[in-house]
Amino acid sequence: MDNSKTDFDPSNWEDFRTLGHRAVDDAVARLSSIREGAVWKAPTDATSAAFSGPMPDDGLPLDQVYSDAVSALFPASMGNQNLRFWGWYMGAGTAGGALADFFAAVDGSNLGGGNTGAAKVEWQVIDWLTDMVGFPKGSGGILTSSGSQANLNCLVTARNKMASVDVRKVGIGGLPKPMRFYASQETHYCVAKALEVMGHGTDALRLVPVNERLAMDPGALPAMIAEDRAAGFEPVCVIGTAGATSTGAIDDLVALSKVARDEGLWFHVDGCVGAVVKLSRQHSGLVGGLEAADSVALDLHKWLQVPFGVGAAVVRRKTDQSDTFAAHGDFLEMKPRGLIVGDFFGGYGIDLSRGLSALKVWMTFKEQGRDKIGRMIDHTIELARGAAARAEAEPQMERMAPCPINVACFRFWGESLSDAALDAINNEIMLQLQEDGSAVMSDTQIGGKVAIRMAISNHRTVKSDVDAVLDLFIARGQKLLAEGFADGVAAE
């Protein structure tokens, strides 16, 4: 290393070019073989050692740094790119998306705003997303780091728009009445967290009962709103769920939009899981009513397969969002020409310095196209519904919830087993399959019982993988029963 240099550029650009070619070769080798081998492996002691110790005083050659990182990182990957990864709810990424992340860093633009090509990329992506959800021209939004951040952005916008005072000036302490927000019992916990961050607390969130589809019961909502008004609270927002994380349940968005409109409330939809069903040729009707929302939160690194981490907060009226977040310091005044002109993304969210995450969304849509993305969505829905149907048909499986989209919920079942034993044996099957690298699924609670979730948001998954893992799931449960695992649990 040249210790006299103060710039961070390579000392030899040809060496960097050689390393770049090597990195592409390594990427192709990894992604082209992602269907092989274990889905997940626990980090080894060597991996832990590689990422411990103090910050170095002197730098190392970049090719050595690269080798150290890749040799320790890749073997301990989460595994969500593998076609048998169906845990929680994650996308699998694409080669084009990885390339986009690289070129976004090469471009290096700060997407706080400005008259740049990067800004035009994000504005086009926002236009595409507002069109996807069915908003009219002139709608707006901003890309975020996640769906949780998108929900927070939308709920702050809803709160400020619906408040009878200028919350930006007087704060929530100046509200004449405590606010109330309404969501399904199946809503993602990030909604409650958002209300905590906003200063309202979790008491501000009223959880509405669900029906047999695990979707919000619209008929219960008006009475809860009336009850809160009578008690001196200020109802503000109805939060619909387009795809519950646990089960994929979709609220009746048409009915909820009518209640919100009749009651004079903001209608927000958490669409982080299921809003992209709008792109489906076969199933787009499942999210009918999405277009009636005032705001929608999206998570683009899930079913759309965009690399982590990018979400979006889109709003029907662009000015609602800018009225909530726009602010400028003396050092950042808009000019009639030059670099600092036009809309600033910093005026639509909390961040001022922002990366070009829009490029990987833009490149994904451009490379794959709306129709192919829709076919992938239809394909994964059919795979999950097939898994749910098999769970219903198998004598040693039980389907635990409806399967409207791509999340199948089931459990290993035995007639003589208590619920406690079933909970334990299903957790054990899930963990064994994770630990031996066969498949990654996750669990949830449905009706107080453990259910295994097969969330097929992976574009690489094919039917033979689902069938093979379900065979293995049943066989592993039978083996545990034969070994007396459930007997031991029942005796405790």
C-alpha positions as CSV (number, residue, x, y, z in Angstrom):
1,M,0.0,0.0,0.0
2,D,1.1,3.6,-0.8
3,N,1.0,5.3,2.6
4,S,1.6,8.7,1.0
5,K,-1.7,8.7,-0.8
6,T,-4.7,10.6,0.6
7,D,-7.2,9.9,-2.1
8,F,-9.1,6.6,-2.0
9,D,-8.8,5.6,-5.7
10,P,-6.9,2.5,-6.7
11,S,-3.2,3.0,-7.3
12,N,-3.5,1.0,-10.4
13,W,-6.8,1.0,-12.4
14,E,-5.8,-2.1,-14.4
15,D,-5.5,-4.1,-11.2
16,F,-9.0,-2.9,-10.3
17,R,-10.2,-4.0,-13.7
18,T,-8.7,-7.4,-13.1
19,L,-10.3,-7.7,-9.7
20,G,-13.7,-6.6,-11.2
21,H,-13.5,-9.4,-13.7
22,R,-12.8,-11.8,-10.9
23,A,-15.7,-10.5,-8.9
24,V,-18.1,-11.0,-11.8
25,D,-16.7,-14.6,-12.3
26,D,-17.3,-15.2,-8.6
27,A,-20.8,-13.8,-8.8
28,V,-21.7,-15.9,-11.8
29,A,-20.3,-19.1,-10.2
30,R,-22.4,-18.4,-7.0
31,L,-25.7,-17.4,-8.7
32,S,-25.6,-20.1,-11.4
33,S,-25.2,-22.8,-8.8
34,I,-27.5,-21.4,-6.2
35,R,-29.9,-24.3,-6.7
36,E,-27.3,-26.7,-5.4
37,G,-26.1,-27.5,-1.9
38,A,-27.5,-26.6,1.5
39,V,-30.0,-23.8,1.8
40,W,-28.4,-22.5,4.9
41,K,-25.3,-23.2,7.0
42,A,-24.6,-21.8,10.4
43,P,-21.5,-19.5,10.5
44,T,-18.3,-21.3,11.4
45,D,-15.7,-20.1,13.9
46,A,-13.6,-19.1,10.9
47,T,-16.4,-16.7,9.8
48,S,-16.8,-15.3,13.2
49,A,-13.0,-14.7,13.4
50,A,-13.0,-13.0,10.0
51,F,-15.4,-10.4,11.3
52,S,-13.9,-9.7,14.7
53,G,-11.0,-7.6,16.0
54,P,-10.2,-3.9,16.0
55,M,-10.3,-1.5,13.0
56,P,-7.0,-1.7,11.1
57,D,-4.6,1.2,11.3
58,D,-3.1,0.5,7.9
59,G,-5.1,-0.6,4.8
60,L,-4.6,-3.8,2.9
61,P,-4.6,-4.4,-0.9
62,L,-8.1,-4.4,-2.2
63,D,-7.8,-7.9,-3.8
64,Q,-6.9,-9.3,-0.3
65,V,-9.8,-7.4,1.3
66,Y,-12.1,-8.8,-1.3
67,S,-10.8,-12.4,-0.9
68,D,-11.1,-12.2,2.9
69,A,-14.7,-10.9,2.6
70,V,-16.0,-13.3,0.0
71,S,-14.4,-16.4,1.6
72,A,-16.0,-15.7,4.9
73,L,-19.3,-14.2,3.8
74,F,-20.7,-16.5,1.0
75,P,-20.5,-19.8,3.0
76,A,-22.6,-18.2,5.8
77,S,-25.2,-16.6,3.6
78,M,-28.8,-16.4,4.8
79,G,-29.8,-18.7,1.9
80,N,-32.8,-16.7,0.7
81,Q,-31.5,-16.9,-2.9
82,N,-31.9,-20.7,-2.8
83,L,-35.1,-22.0,-4.4
84,R,-36.0,-24.0,-1.1
85,F,-35.9,-20.9,1.1
86,W,-39.5,-20.0,2.1
87,G,-39.0,-18.6,5.5
88,W,-40.6,-15.3,6.8
89,Y,-41.2,-13.4,3.5
90,M,-38.2,-12.5,1.4
91,G,-37.3,-12.1,-2.3
92,A,-34.4,-14.0,-3.8
93,G,-32.8,-11.2,-5.8
94,T,-31.6,-11.3,-9.4
95,A,-28.3,-11.0,-11.2
96,G,-29.5,-7.8,-12.9
97,G,-30.4,-6.4,-9.5
98,A,-26.9,-7.1,-8.2
99,L,-25.5,-5.3,-11.2
100,A,-27.8,-2.3,-10.6
101,D,-26.5,-2.0,-7.0
102,F,-22.9,-1.9,-8.3
103,F,-23.6,0.7,-10.9
104,A,-25.6,2.8,-8.4
105,A,-22.5,3.0,-6.3
106,V,-20.4,3.8,-9.4
107,D,-22.8,6.6,-10.2
108,G,-22.6,7.7,-6.6
109,S,-25.4,10.3,-6.7
110,N,-27.1,11.5,-3.5
111,L,-30.8,11.1,-4.1
112,G,-31.8,13.8,-1.6
113,G,-32.7,15.5,-4.9
114,G,-31.2,17.7,-7.6
115,N,-31.2,18.0,-11.3
116,T,-29.6,14.6,-12.1
117,G,-30.2,11.5,-14.1
118,A,-30.5,9.5,-10.9
119,A,-33.4,11.7,-9.7
120,K,-35.2,11.0,-13.0
121,V,-34.8,7.3,-12.5
122,E,-36.6,7.5,-9.1
123,W,-39.4,9.7,-10.4
124,Q,-40.1,7.2,-13.1
125,V,-40.1,4.4,-10.6
126,I,-42.6,6.3,-8.5
127,D,-44.7,6.9,-11.6
128,W,-44.7,3.2,-12.3
129,L,-45.6,2.2,-8.7
130,T,-48.5,4.7,-8.5
131,D,-49.8,3.4,-11.8
132,M,-49.4,-0.2,-10.5
133,V,-51.6,0.5,-7.4
134,G,-54.2,2.4,-9.6
135,F,-53.6,5.9,-8.4
136,P,-54.3,8.8,-10.8
137,K,-51.7,10.9,-12.5
138,G,-50.3,13.5,-10.2
139,S,-49.9,11.1,-7.3
140,G,-46.6,10.8,-5.7
141,G,-44.4,9.0,-3.3
142,I,-40.8,8.2,-2.2
143,L,-38.6,5.1,-2.0
144,T,-37.7,4.0,1.5
145,S,-35.3,1.4,2.9
146,S,-38.1,-1.0,3.8
147,G,-41.8,-1.6,4.1
148,S,-41.7,-0.7,7.8
149,Q,-40.3,2.7,6.9
150,A,-42.9,3.0,4.2
151,N,-45.7,2.4,6.6
152,L,-44.2,4.9,9.0
153,N,-44.0,7.6,6.3
154,C,-47.6,7.0,5.2
155,L,-49.0,7.0,8.8
156,V,-47.2,10.2,9.7
157,T,-48.7,11.7,6.5
158,A,-52.1,10.5,7.4
159,R,-51.8,11.8,11.0
160,N,-50.7,15.3,9.9
161,K,-53.3,15.6,7.2
162,M,-56.2,14.5,9.4
163,A,-55.1,16.6,12.5
164,S,-57.1,19.7,13.4
165,V,-53.9,21.5,14.4
166,D,-50.5,22.0,12.8
167,V,-48.7,18.9,14.3
168,R,-45.4,20.0,12.8
169,K,-45.6,23.1,14.9
170,V,-47.3,22.2,18.1
171,G,-46.5,18.4,18.2
172,I,-48.9,15.7,19.4
173,G,-49.2,17.4,22.7
174,G,-51.3,20.0,21.0
175,L,-53.8,17.6,19.7
176,P,-57.2,18.3,21.2
177,K,-58.1,14.6,21.4
178,P,-56.0,11.4,21.4
179,M,-56.0,9.8,18.0
180,R,-57.1,6.3,17.1
181,F,-56.0,4.0,14.2
182,Y,-57.8,0.8,13.1
183,A,-56.2,-2.3,11.7
184,S,-56.7,-6.1,11.5
185,Q,-55.6,-8.4,14.3
186,E,-53.4,-9.9,11.6
187,T,-51.6,-6.6,10.8
188,H,-47.8,-6.5,10.8
189,Y,-46.3,-5.3,14.1
190,C,-44.5,-2.5,12.3
191,V,-47.8,-0.6,12.3
192,A,-47.8,-0.6,16.2
193,K,-44.1,0.3,16.1
194,A,-44.8,3.2,13.8
195,L,-47.4,4.6,16.3
196,E,-44.9,4.2,19.1
197,V,-42.3,6.2,17.1
198,M,-45.0,8.8,16.3
199,G,-45.6,9.3,20.0
200,H,-49.1,8.0,20.1
201,G,-48.3,4.7,21.7
202,T,-49.8,1.2,21.0
203,D,-53.0,2.2,22.8
204,A,-53.8,4.3,19.7
205,L,-54.1,1.1,17.6
206,R,-57.4,-0.6,17.7
207,L,-57.2,-4.2,16.5
208,V,-60.4,-5.1,14.6
209,P,-61.6,-8.8,14.8
210,V,-61.0,-11.0,11.8
211,N,-63.4,-13.4,10.0
212,E,-62.9,-17.0,8.9
213,R,-60.5,-15.9,6.2
214,L,-58.4,-14.1,8.8
215,A,-59.2,-10.8,7.1
216,M,-60.6,-7.8,9.0
217,D,-64.3,-7.9,9.6
218,P,-65.5,-4.6,8.0
219,G,-68.9,-5.0,9.8
220,A,-67.2,-4.6,13.2
221,L,-65.4,-1.3,12.2
222,P,-68.2,1.3,12.3
223,A,-69.2,0.4,15.9
224,M,-65.6,0.6,17.1
225,I,-65.2,4.0,15.5
226,A,-68.5,5.2,17.1
227,E,-67.4,3.9,20.4
228,D,-64.1,5.7,20.3
229,R,-65.8,9.0,19.3
230,A,-68.2,8.7,22.2
231,A,-65.3,8.1,24.5
232,G,-63.6,11.3,23.4
233,F,-61.1,9.9,21.0
234,E,-60.4,11.1,17.4
235,P,-60.6,8.3,14.8
236,V,-58.0,9.1,12.1
237,C,-57.1,6.2,9.9
238,V,-58.3,2.8,8.7
239,I,-55.4,0.5,7.8
240,G,-56.1,-2.3,5.4
241,T,-53.8,-5.2,4.9
242,A,-53.1,-6.5,1.4
243,G,-51.4,-9.7,2.4
244,A,-50.8,-10.5,6.1
245,T,-47.3,-11.7,6.7
246,S,-48.4,-14.7,8.8
247,T,-51.0,-16.1,6.4
248,G,-51.2,-13.9,3.3
249,A,-54.8,-12.9,4.3
250,I,-56.1,-9.9,2.3
251,D,-58.7,-7.6,3.8
252,D,-61.8,-6.5,1.8
253,L,-60.3,-3.3,0.6
254,V,-63.4,-2.2,-1.2
255,A,-65.5,-2.5,2.0
256,L,-62.8,-0.8,4.1
257,S,-62.5,2.1,1.7
258,K,-66.2,2.7,1.9
259,V,-66.2,2.7,5.7
260,A,-63.2,5.1,5.7
261,R,-65.0,7.4,3.2
262,D,-68.3,7.3,5.1
263,E,-66.6,8.0,8.4
264,G,-64.3,10.7,7.0
265,L,-61.1,8.8,7.8
266,W,-57.8,8.3,5.9
267,F,-57.5,4.9,4.2
268,H,-54.1,3.4,4.2
269,V,-53.1,0.0,2.9
270,D,-50.1,-2.0,4.1
271,G,-49.4,-3.7,0.8
272,C,-45.9,-4.8,1.6
273,V,-46.7,-8.5,0.9
274,G,-49.6,-8.5,-1.5
275,A,-50.0,-5.2,-3.3
276,V,-47.9,-6.5,-6.3
277,V,-50.7,-9.0,-7.0
278,K,-52.0,-6.0,-9.1
279,L,-49.5,-7.2,-11.7
280,S,-51.0,-10.7,-11.9
281,R,-53.1,-11.6,-14.9
282,Q,-55.1,-14.2,-12.9
283,H,-55.4,-12.9,-9.4
284,S,-55.3,-9.1,-9.5
285,G,-58.9,-9.0,-8.3
286,L,-57.7,-10.2,-4.9
287,V,-56.5,-6.7,-4.2
288,G,-59.5,-4.8,-5.7
289,G,-60.0,-1.6,-3.8
290,L,-56.3,-0.8,-3.5
291,E,-56.8,2.0,-5.9
292,A,-59.2,3.7,-3.4
293,A,-56.5,4.1,-0.8
294,D,-55.1,7.5,0.2
295,S,-51.7,5.8,0.8
296,V,-50.0,2.4,0.2
297,A,-46.8,1.0,1.7
298,L,-44.8,-1.3,-0.6
299,D,-41.9,-3.6,0.0
300,L,-40.1,-4.0,-3.3
301,H,-37.4,-6.4,-2.0
302,K,-40.0,-9.1,-1.3
303,W,-42.2,-10.6,-4.1
304,L,-40.7,-8.3,-6.8
305,Q,-37.3,-9.8,-6.2
306,V,-35.4,-6.5,-6.0
307,P,-32.3,-6.8,-3.9
308,F,-32.5,-5.5,-0.3
309,G,-33.4,-2.9,0.9
310,V,-36.0,-0.8,-0.8
311,G,-39.6,-0.1,-0.1
312,A,-42.0,2.7,-1.2
313,A,-44.5,5.0,0.4
314,V,-47.0,6.1,-2.4
315,V,-49.8,8.6,-1.9
316,R,-52.8,9.6,-3.8
317,R,-52.1,13.3,-3.4
318,K,-48.5,14.3,-3.7
319,T,-48.9,17.4,-1.6
320,D,-50.1,15.5,1.4
321,Q,-46.7,14.0,1.7
322,S,-44.7,17.1,0.9
323,D,-46.8,19.1,3.4
324,T,-45.8,16.6,6.0
325,F,-42.0,16.4,5.4
326,A,-40.8,19.3,3.3
327,A,-38.1,21.4,5.0
328,H,-35.1,23.4,3.9
329,G,-32.1,24.8,5.7
330,D,-30.2,27.9,4.9
331,F,-27.6,25.7,3.2
332,L,-30.1,24.1,0.8
333,E,-32.2,26.7,-0.8
334,M,-33.9,25.9,-4.2
335,K,-32.6,27.8,-7.2
336,P,-34.2,28.6,-10.6
337,R,-31.4,26.8,-12.4
338,G,-28.3,24.8,-11.8
339,L,-28.1,21.6,-9.8
340,I,-30.5,22.4,-7.0
341,V,-33.7,22.7,-8.9
342,G,-37.0,20.8,-9.1
343,D,-38.6,18.6,-6.5
344,F,-36.4,17.3,-3.7
345,F,-36.9,13.8,-2.5
346,G,-35.9,15.1,0.9
347,G,-39.2,16.9,1.0
348,Y,-41.2,13.6,0.9
349,G,-39.5,11.7,3.7
350,I,-37.2,11.9,6.6
351,D,-33.9,11.3,4.9
352,L,-31.9,13.9,3.0
353,S,-28.9,11.8,2.0
354,R,-30.2,8.8,0.0
355,G,-28.6,6.3,-2.3
356,L,-29.8,5.3,-5.8
357,S,-31.9,2.4,-4.7
358,A,-34.3,3.3,-7.5
359,L,-31.9,1.9,-10.1
360,K,-32.3,-1.7,-9.0
361,V,-36.1,-1.3,-9.1
362,W,-35.9,0.4,-12.5
363,M,-33.6,-2.3,-14.0
364,T,-35.8,-5.1,-12.6
365,F,-38.9,-3.7,-14.2
366,K,-37.0,-3.0,-17.5
367,E,-35.3,-6.4,-17.6
368,Q,-38.3,-8.6,-16.6
369,G,-41.3,-6.6,-17.7
370,R,-44.7,-6.4,-16.3
371,D,-46.0,-9.6,-17.9
372,K,-43.2,-11.8,-16.7
373,I,-43.4,-10.5,-13.2
374,G,-47.1,-11.2,-13.3
375,R,-46.5,-14.8,-14.5
376,M,-44.0,-15.3,-11.6
377,I,-46.6,-14.1,-9.1
378,D,-49.2,-16.4,-10.5
379,H,-46.7,-19.3,-10.5
380,T,-45.8,-18.9,-6.8
381,I,-49.4,-18.5,-5.8
382,E,-50.2,-21.8,-7.5
383,L,-47.3,-23.5,-5.8
384,A,-48.4,-22.3,-2.4
385,R,-52.0,-23.3,-3.0
386,G,-50.8,-26.7,-4.1
387,A,-48.9,-27.1,-0.8
388,A,-52.0,-26.0,1.2
389,A,-54.2,-28.5,-0.7
390,R,-51.7,-31.3,0.0
391,A,-51.7,-30.4,3.7
392,E,-55.5,-30.8,3.7
393,A,-55.3,-34.1,1.9
394,E,-52.4,-35.8,3.8
395,P,-53.5,-37.8,6.9
396,Q,-50.5,-36.6,8.9
397,M,-50.8,-32.9,8.0
398,E,-53.3,-30.2,8.8
399,R,-53.9,-27.1,6.9
400,M,-54.0,-24.2,9.4
401,A,-55.3,-21.3,7.3
402,P,-56.7,-20.3,4.0
403,C,-54.2,-19.7,1.2
404,P,-55.3,-16.7,-0.8
405,I,-51.9,-15.9,-2.2
406,N,-48.4,-17.5,-1.8
407,V,-48.3,-18.3,1.9
408,A,-49.3,-21.9,2.9
409,C,-49.7,-22.6,6.6
410,F,-49.8,-26.1,7.9
411,R,-48.5,-28.5,10.6
412,F,-47.6,-32.1,11.1
413,W,-50.5,-33.8,12.8
414,G,-51.3,-36.8,14.8
415,E,-54.7,-37.7,16.2
416,S,-53.4,-38.7,19.6
417,L,-51.1,-35.7,20.0
418,S,-51.9,-32.8,22.3
419,D,-51.6,-29.2,21.0
420,A,-48.5,-28.8,23.2
421,A,-46.9,-31.9,21.6
422,L,-47.9,-30.7,18.1
423,D,-46.3,-27.3,18.8
424,A,-43.1,-28.9,19.9
425,I,-42.8,-31.5,17.1
426,N,-43.5,-28.9,14.4
427,N,-40.9,-26.5,15.8
428,E,-38.4,-29.4,15.9
429,I,-39.1,-30.4,12.3
430,M,-38.7,-26.8,11.1
431,L,-35.4,-26.4,13.0
432,Q,-34.0,-29.7,11.8
433,L,-34.8,-28.9,8.2
434,Q,-33.1,-25.5,8.6
435,E,-30.0,-26.9,10.3
436,D,-29.4,-29.7,7.9
437,G,-29.8,-27.4,4.9
438,S,-32.8,-29.1,3.4
439,A,-35.2,-26.2,3.4
440,V,-35.9,-23.0,5.3
441,M,-39.5,-22.4,6.5
442,S,-40.6,-20.4,9.5
443,D,-43.4,-20.5,12.0
444,T,-46.3,-18.4,13.2
445,Q,-49.2,-18.7,15.7
446,I,-52.7,-19.3,14.4
447,G,-55.4,-19.6,17.0
448,G,-52.7,-20.1,19.6
449,K,-51.2,-23.0,17.8
450,V,-47.8,-23.3,16.0
451,A,-48.2,-23.3,12.2
452,I,-45.4,-23.8,9.8
453,R,-45.3,-21.2,7.0
454,M,-44.2,-21.9,3.5
455,A,-44.0,-18.4,2.0
456,I,-43.1,-19.0,-1.6
457,S,-41.9,-15.6,-2.7
458,N,-38.8,-17.1,-4.4
459,H,-38.9,-16.8,-8.2
460,R,-36.6,-19.9,-8.6
461,T,-38.9,-22.4,-6.8
462,V,-40.5,-25.2,-8.9
463,K,-43.2,-27.7,-8.0
464,S,-40.7,-30.6,-7.5
465,D,-39.0,-28.7,-4.8
466,V,-42.2,-28.1,-2.9
467,D,-43.2,-31.7,-3.3
468,A,-39.8,-33.0,-2.1
469,V,-39.8,-30.8,1.0
470,L,-43.3,-31.8,2.0
471,D,-42.3,-35.4,1.6
472,L,-39.3,-34.7,3.9
473,F,-41.5,-32.7,6.3
474,I,-43.8,-35.7,6.8
475,A,-41.0,-38.2,7.0
476,R,-39.1,-36.1,9.6
477,G,-42.3,-35.9,11.7
478,Q,-42.8,-39.7,11.5
479,K,-39.2,-40.3,12.6
480,L,-39.6,-38.0,15.6
481,L,-42.8,-39.8,16.6
482,A,-41.0,-43.2,16.3
483,E,-38.2,-41.9,18.5
484,G,-40.7,-40.9,21.2
485,F,-40.2,-37.1,20.8
486,A,-43.9,-36.3,21.3
487,D,-44.2,-38.7,24.3
488,G,-41.5,-36.8,26.1
489,V,-43.1,-33.5,25.5
490,A,-46.6,-34.7,26.5
491,A,-45.1,-36.0,29.8
492,E,-43.6,-32.6,30.7
